[in-house]
Amino acid sequence: MKTYTIIGGINGTGKSSLTGVLKAETQELGTIIDVDKLNIVHGGVIEGGKAAVRLINECLQSGSTFTQETTLSGRKTAATAKQARDAGYHVRLYYVGLDTAEESVKRIRNRVQKGGHDIPTSDVLRRFSTRFADILAVLPYCDEAVFYDNENGFMVAATYQNGELVRIADPLPLWVTELERELTKG
């Protein structure tokens, strides 16, 4: 079965680490598209986003299984999920969350100190404030969704099945409780 896997979360939540964990557990991820690893400077312009879009389109055209790491910000991921679903893909979302934007910023600073890439704090704060709307934009196209809390290692906190959030963790992390509230508004 061809599958489109979305590994989502705002910057600093652990998307790449979760990808590594999942890669060790399953062979079902196909081509892994991580814009941070595709960042190529060409003529002074970073072109990682263009490379990612090109790879996604190639996978969709060939019917290949693929995985995309994304913050879910913007409309592209929801459009890709719809396109994949319409093309007969099984679409799944693995979302990684934290309770505070400050924790994400702290983790990004730690990553930078170790030689990793930086993200402006303003981008993190903006993405944190829209994270639930971004999740809600992609969920209608997902056949399954798993929500991981990464406060102290990846813990499955909830799943999304048949239009409702299914609680796994007890107690639920604050961010999952807030997500549940947003889901019931709609």
C-alpha positions in Angstrom: 0.0 0.0 0.0 1.4 3.4 -1.0 1.6 5.6 2.1 2.2 9.3 2.7 3.5 9.8 6.3 3.6 13.3 7.8 5.9 13.8 10.7 4.7 17.2 12.1 5.4 19.5 14.9 6.7 23.0 15.5 10.4 23.5 15.4 12.4 22.0 18.3 9.8 19.4 19.2 11.8 16.4 17.9 10.5 15.6 14.5 13.9 14.4 13.2 14.5 12.3 16.3 11.0 10.7 15.9 11.8 10.0 12.3 15.0 8.2 13.5 13.0 6.1 16.0 10.3 5.2 13.4 13.0 4.4 10.8 14.5 1.8 13.2 11.0 0.3 13.9 9.5 0.1 10.4 10.4 -0.1 6.7 7.2 1.7 5.7 8.5 5.3 5.6 9.8 5.1 2.0 11.7 8.2 0.8 12.2 10.6 3.7 11.9 14.3 2.8 13.4 16.6 5.4 13.8 20.2 4.1 16.5 20.9 6.7 18.7 18.2 5.1 17.9 19.4 1.6 19.0 23.0 2.2 21.3 23.9 -0.6 22.6 27.4 -1.1 22.5 28.3 -4.8 23.3 31.9 -5.8 23.0 33.0 -2.2 19.4 31.5 -1.9 18.6 28.5 0.3 16.6 26.1 -2.0 15.6 23.3 0.4 11.9 24.1 0.0 12.1 23.8 -3.7 14.0 20.5 -3.5 11.4 19.1 -1.1 8.5 20.1 -3.3 10.2 18.5 -6.3 10.8 15.3 -4.4 7.2 15.2 -3.1 5.9 15.7 -6.6 8.2 12.9 -7.9 6.9 10.5 -5.2 3.3 11.4 -6.0 3.7 10.9 -9.7 5.5 7.6 -9.3 3.1 6.3 -6.6 6.0 5.9 -4.2 5.7 5.7 -0.4 7.2 8.8 1.2 7.5 10.6 4.5 7.7 14.4 5.0 9.0 16.2 8.1 7.1 19.5 8.4 6.0 22.2 10.8 2.5 22.0 9.1 2.6 25.8 8.8 1.2 27.2 5.5 -1.2 25.4 3.2 1.2 23.1 1.3 1.0 20.1 3.6 -2.8 20.0 3.7 -2.9 20.3 -0.1 -0.3 17.5 -0.5 -2.3 15.3 1.9 -5.5 15.9 -0.1 -3.6 15.2 -3.4 -2.2 12.0 -1.9 -5.5 10.9 -0.6 -7.2 11.5 -3.9 -4.4 9.5 -5.6 -5.2 6.5 -3.4 -2.5 6.9 -0.7 -2.9 5.9 2.9 -2.2 9.2 4.7 -1.0 9.2 8.3 0.1 11.9 10.6 2.6 11.5 13.4 2.6 14.7 15.4 5.1 15.6 18.1 4.2 18.3 20.7 5.4 20.1 23.7 3.5 22.2 26.3 5.4 25.4 25.7 7.1 27.4 23.0 9.8 28.2 25.5 10.7 24.5 25.6 11.0 24.4 21.8 13.2 27.5 21.8 15.4 26.0 24.5 15.9 22.8 22.5 16.7 24.8 19.4 19.4 26.7 21.3 20.8 23.4 22.5 20.8 22.1 19.0 22.6 25.2 17.7 25.3 24.9 20.5 25.9 21.4 19.1 26.3 22.6 15.6 22.8 22.2 14.4 20.6 24.7 12.5 18.9 27.7 14.1 15.3 28.9 13.7 14.3 32.5 14.6 12.4 32.6 17.9 9.7 34.7 16.2 9.1 31.8 13.8 8.8 29.3 16.6 6.3 31.6 18.5 4.2 32.1 15.4 4.1 28.4 14.6 3.3 27.6 18.2 0.3 30.0 18.2 -1.1 28.4 15.0 -0.2 24.8 15.7 -3.8 23.6 16.4 -5.2 25.3 13.3 -2.4 23.7 11.3 -3.3 20.2 12.6 -7.0 20.8 12.0 -6.2 21.7 8.3 -4.5 18.4 7.6 -6.6 16.0 9.8 -9.5 15.7 7.3 -7.1 14.0 4.8 -5.5 11.6 7.3 -6.5 8.0 7.6 -4.8 7.8 11.0 -3.0 10.2 13.4 -0.8 9.6 16.4 0.1 12.4 18.8 3.4 12.0 20.6 4.3 14.1 23.6 8.1 14.6 23.8 8.5 16.2 27.2 10.6 13.3 28.4 11.0 11.0 25.4 8.3 10.0 22.9 5.1 9.0 24.6 2.0 8.2 22.6 -0.5 10.6 24.2 -3.5 10.2 21.9 -4.6 8.9 18.5 -7.3 10.3 16.1 -9.8 7.8 14.7 -13.1 8.3 13.1 -13.2 12.0 13.7 -12.4 11.9 17.4 -9.4 12.1 19.7 -8.8 8.9 21.6 -6.9 9.4 24.9 -4.0 7.1 25.5 -1.9 8.9 28.2 -3.3 9.5 31.7 -3.0 12.3 32.5 -3.0 13.9 29.1 -0.2 16.5 28.4 -1.6 20.0 28.5 -1.1 20.6 24.8 -3.2 17.4 24.0 -6.0 18.7 26.3 -5.9 22.0 24.4 -5.9 20.2 21.0 -8.9 18.1 22.2 -10.7 21.4 23.1 -10.0 22.8 19.6 -11.3 19.6 18.0 -14.6 19.7 19.8 -15.1 23.4 18.8 -15.4 22.4 15.1 
